[in-house]
Amino acid sequence: MALETPRQQWNSSRYAENARFVSDLGEPVLDLLNPQPGERILDLGCGDGALTEKIIAKGADVIGVDASADMITAAKRRDIDARVVDAYQLNFEAEFDAVFSNAALHWMKRDPDVVIQGVRRALKPEGRFVAEMGGHGNVAVITIALCATLENYGVENSAAVIPWYFPSSEEHRQRLERAGFNVEYIELIPRPTPLPTGMRGWLETFAIPFTSSVPENKCAAFLDDVTEILRPALCDASGQWTADYVRLRFLARLASD
């Protein structure tokens, strides 16, 4: 997915192995988008194109953009018009009926308002912005364990390493409204999520900014320590791991001039 920090490096094969649930659980936001035949849609943070493909199957004309060249290569293998684009530098002008995003906006922590304004510019009058992202409280237990373990490894101000922006519904509503959107729907949705390859697979995929903060020869031990801290809270008696996900889903429409 589109990313904010260069320290988070995406590998499409690792993502497909450890995080396919992200696109598999994207059907509700795809339903909210309700793509129509002939519509022109931008998929912001398209990743490897698994959901982009489903939008195209509805008859829409879709461009997928992502900051990760490896993810875009994977998306192109699906015959998607996919492009490496920085979400802070969207250069589309009144081109799309809708902008769609799944599990990407929370990586754009540096300046979410710049991203929203780029989306606004990309939309035609009365175009819609439909997205799902991490919301307030998302992976809170995992984040606490990561930060606490970083401090045990001598990293000061571990909170500064956190790469995610997980807003409340009211905070994000205000950002959208300031940019000129009418928010038709926004909701925080608790969604405990089973992890198919366990906590270690999740950490190896999503926690690279944290592991990058410790010496390379200590990364394995760091991940082991985080995993064991989390085991009592997120792993059941049968060994099934569940992440403490909270999603923020919204539909906003560009206000008429």
C-alpha positions as CSV (number, residue, x, y, z in Angstrom):
1,M,0.0,0.0,0.0
2,A,1.0,3.6,-0.4
3,L,3.4,4.6,2.3
4,E,4.6,7.6,4.2
5,T,8.0,6.6,5.4
6,P,10.9,5.2,3.2
7,R,11.7,2.8,6.0
8,Q,8.6,0.8,5.4
9,Q,9.6,-1.3,2.4
10,W,6.9,-3.4,0.7
11,N,7.6,-6.8,-0.8
12,S,4.6,-8.0,-2.9
13,S,5.4,-11.7,-2.3
14,R,5.7,-11.3,1.5
15,Y,2.5,-9.2,1.5
16,A,0.6,-11.8,-0.4
17,E,1.7,-14.5,2.0
18,N,1.2,-12.6,5.3
19,A,-1.5,-10.0,4.5
20,R,-3.9,-11.1,1.8
21,F,-6.6,-10.7,4.4
22,V,-6.3,-6.9,3.8
23,S,-7.8,-7.1,0.4
24,D,-10.0,-10.1,1.2
25,L,-11.7,-8.0,3.9
26,G,-12.1,-5.1,1.6
27,E,-15.5,-6.1,0.2
28,P,-17.6,-3.7,2.5
29,V,-15.7,-0.6,1.3
30,L,-15.9,-1.8,-2.3
31,D,-19.7,-2.1,-1.8
32,L,-19.7,1.5,-0.4
33,L,-17.9,2.6,-3.5
34,N,-20.5,0.9,-5.7
35,P,-18.6,1.4,-8.9
36,Q,-20.6,1.8,-12.1
37,P,-19.8,0.8,-15.6
38,G,-18.0,3.5,-17.4
39,E,-16.9,5.5,-14.3
40,R,-13.4,6.6,-14.1
41,I,-11.9,5.7,-10.7
42,L,-8.5,6.3,-9.0
43,D,-7.4,3.6,-6.6
44,L,-5.1,5.4,-4.2
45,G,-2.6,3.0,-2.6
46,C,-3.6,0.1,-4.8
47,G,-0.9,-2.3,-3.6
48,D,-0.7,-5.4,-5.8
49,G,-4.1,-4.6,-7.4
50,A,-6.3,-7.3,-5.8
51,L,-9.1,-4.9,-5.1
52,T,-8.4,-2.8,-8.2
53,E,-9.1,-5.9,-10.2
54,K,-12.6,-6.2,-8.6
55,I,-13.4,-2.5,-9.4
56,I,-12.4,-3.1,-13.0
57,A,-14.7,-6.2,-13.1
58,K,-17.6,-3.9,-12.4
59,G,-17.0,-2.1,-15.7
60,A,-15.1,1.0,-14.3
61,D,-12.0,2.5,-16.0
62,V,-9.4,2.4,-13.2
63,I,-5.9,3.8,-12.6
64,G,-4.1,2.4,-9.6
65,V,-1.3,4.3,-7.9
66,D,1.1,3.3,-5.2
67,A,4.4,4.6,-3.8
68,S,5.9,1.0,-3.9
69,A,7.5,0.1,-7.2
70,D,7.4,-3.6,-6.2
71,M,3.6,-3.4,-5.6
72,I,3.0,-1.6,-8.9
73,T,5.0,-4.4,-10.7
74,A,2.7,-6.9,-9.1
75,A,-0.4,-4.9,-10.1
76,K,0.8,-4.6,-13.7
77,R,0.9,-8.4,-13.8
78,R,-2.9,-8.3,-13.4
79,D,-3.0,-6.0,-16.6
80,I,-3.9,-3.0,-14.4
81,D,-3.0,0.6,-15.4
82,A,-0.8,0.9,-12.4
83,R,1.7,3.7,-11.8
84,V,4.3,4.6,-9.2
85,V,3.0,7.9,-7.7
86,D,3.7,9.7,-4.4
87,A,0.3,10.3,-2.7
88,Y,1.6,13.7,-1.6
89,Q,2.1,14.7,-5.2
90,L,-1.1,13.6,-7.0
91,N,-1.2,15.5,-10.3
92,F,-4.6,14.7,-11.6
93,E,-7.1,17.5,-12.3
94,A,-10.9,16.9,-12.2
95,E,-10.4,13.5,-13.9
96,F,-12.2,11.0,-11.7
97,D,-15.8,10.2,-10.7
98,A,-14.4,8.6,-7.5
99,V,-11.2,8.0,-5.6
100,F,-11.0,4.7,-3.7
101,S,-8.5,3.7,-1.0
102,N,-8.2,0.6,1.2
103,A,-5.7,0.2,4.0
104,A,-3.4,2.9,2.7
105,L,-4.3,6.3,4.0
106,H,-3.0,5.6,7.5
107,W,0.5,5.3,6.1
108,M,0.3,8.9,5.0
109,K,1.1,10.3,8.4
110,R,3.4,13.2,7.5
111,D,0.5,15.4,6.1
112,P,-2.9,13.8,5.6
113,D,-4.3,17.2,4.5
114,V,-2.0,17.4,1.5
115,V,-3.2,13.9,0.5
116,I,-6.9,14.9,0.9
117,Q,-6.4,18.1,-1.1
118,G,-4.8,16.0,-3.9
119,V,-7.8,13.8,-3.9
120,R,-10.1,16.8,-4.1
121,R,-8.2,18.1,-7.2
122,A,-8.4,14.7,-8.8
123,L,-12.2,14.5,-8.6
124,K,-14.8,15.8,-11.0
125,P,-17.5,18.1,-9.4
126,E,-19.6,16.1,-7.0
127,G,-17.1,13.2,-7.2
128,R,-16.9,10.9,-4.2
129,F,-14.0,9.8,-2.0
130,V,-14.5,6.3,-0.5
131,A,-12.0,4.7,1.7
132,E,-11.2,2.5,4.6
133,M,-8.1,2.9,6.8
134,G,-6.9,2.3,10.3
135,G,-8.9,4.3,12.8
136,H,-8.4,5.4,16.4
137,G,-7.4,2.4,18.5
138,N,-6.2,0.3,15.6
139,V,-3.5,-2.2,16.6
140,A,-3.1,-0.3,19.9
141,V,-1.9,-3.4,21.8
142,I,0.6,-4.2,19.1
143,T,1.9,-0.6,19.0
144,I,2.4,-0.5,22.8
145,A,4.3,-3.7,22.7
146,L,6.5,-2.5,19.8
147,C,7.3,0.8,21.5
148,A,8.0,-0.8,24.9
149,T,10.3,-3.4,23.3
150,L,12.1,-0.6,21.4
151,E,12.8,1.2,24.6
152,N,14.2,-2.1,26.1
153,Y,16.6,-2.1,23.2
154,G,17.8,1.4,24.0
155,V,15.7,3.4,21.5
156,E,14.6,6.7,23.0
157,N,11.3,8.4,22.1
158,S,10.0,5.2,20.6
159,A,6.7,6.9,19.9
160,A,8.4,8.9,17.1
161,V,9.0,5.7,15.2
162,I,5.2,5.0,14.9
163,P,4.5,5.2,11.1
164,W,0.7,5.3,11.2
165,Y,-2.0,7.9,11.4
166,F,-5.1,6.4,13.1
167,P,-7.7,9.2,13.5
168,S,-11.0,9.3,15.2
169,S,-14.1,9.7,13.0
170,E,-14.5,13.3,14.2
171,E,-10.9,14.3,13.5
172,H,-11.1,12.8,10.0
173,R,-14.5,14.3,9.3
174,Q,-13.1,17.7,10.1
175,R,-10.2,17.2,7.7
176,L,-12.5,16.2,4.9
177,E,-14.9,19.1,5.5
178,R,-12.0,21.6,5.6
179,A,-11.0,20.4,2.1
180,G,-14.5,21.0,0.8
181,F,-16.1,17.5,1.1
182,N,-19.6,16.7,2.4
183,V,-19.2,13.6,4.6
184,E,-22.2,11.3,3.9
185,Y,-21.0,8.4,6.1
186,I,-18.1,7.9,8.5
187,E,-17.7,5.2,11.1
188,L,-15.2,3.5,13.4
189,I,-15.6,-0.3,13.1
190,P,-13.8,-2.6,15.6
191,R,-12.7,-5.6,13.6
192,P,-10.6,-8.2,15.4
193,T,-8.7,-9.8,12.5
194,P,-7.3,-13.4,12.5
195,L,-3.7,-13.5,11.2
196,P,-3.1,-16.4,8.8
197,T,0.6,-16.5,9.4
198,G,0.6,-15.4,13.0
199,M,2.0,-12.4,14.7
200,R,5.5,-12.9,13.4
201,G,4.3,-12.8,9.8
202,W,2.3,-9.6,10.6
203,L,5.3,-7.9,12.2
204,E,7.7,-8.9,9.4
205,T,5.3,-7.3,6.9
206,F,4.1,-4.2,8.7
207,A,6.6,-3.3,11.5
208,I,9.7,-2.6,9.4
209,P,10.0,1.0,10.7
210,F,10.4,-0.5,14.2
211,T,12.8,-3.2,13.2
212,S,14.8,-0.7,11.2
213,S,15.4,1.1,14.5
214,V,17.4,-1.7,16.1
215,P,20.7,-3.2,14.9
216,E,20.2,-5.7,12.1
217,N,21.8,-8.5,14.2
218,K,19.2,-7.9,16.9
219,C,16.1,-7.8,14.7
220,A,15.1,-11.5,15.1
221,A,15.4,-11.2,18.9
222,F,13.4,-8.0,18.8
223,L,10.6,-9.7,16.9
224,D,10.7,-12.7,19.2
225,D,10.4,-10.4,22.3
226,V,7.4,-8.4,20.8
227,T,5.7,-11.7,19.9
228,E,6.0,-13.1,23.4
229,I,4.8,-9.9,25.0
230,L,1.7,-10.1,22.8
231,R,1.0,-13.8,23.2
232,P,-1.2,-13.5,26.3
233,A,-3.4,-10.8,24.8
234,L,-3.7,-11.8,21.2
235,C,-3.1,-15.5,20.9
236,D,-5.7,-18.1,22.0
237,A,-5.2,-21.5,23.4
238,S,-5.2,-23.1,20.0
239,G,-2.4,-20.9,18.8
240,Q,-4.6,-18.6,16.6
241,W,-3.4,-15.0,16.6
242,T,-5.9,-12.1,16.2
243,A,-4.9,-8.5,15.6
244,D,-6.8,-5.7,17.4
245,Y,-7.9,-3.9,14.3
246,V,-10.2,-0.9,14.3
247,R,-11.2,0.4,10.8
248,L,-12.3,3.9,9.8
249,R,-14.6,3.8,6.8
250,F,-16.1,6.8,5.0
251,L,-17.9,8.2,2.0
252,A,-17.4,11.9,1.3
253,R,-18.6,13.8,-1.8
254,L,-17.0,16.9,-3.2
255,A,-19.3,19.8,-2.5
256,S,-20.7,21.7,-5.5
257,D,-19.0,25.0,-6.2
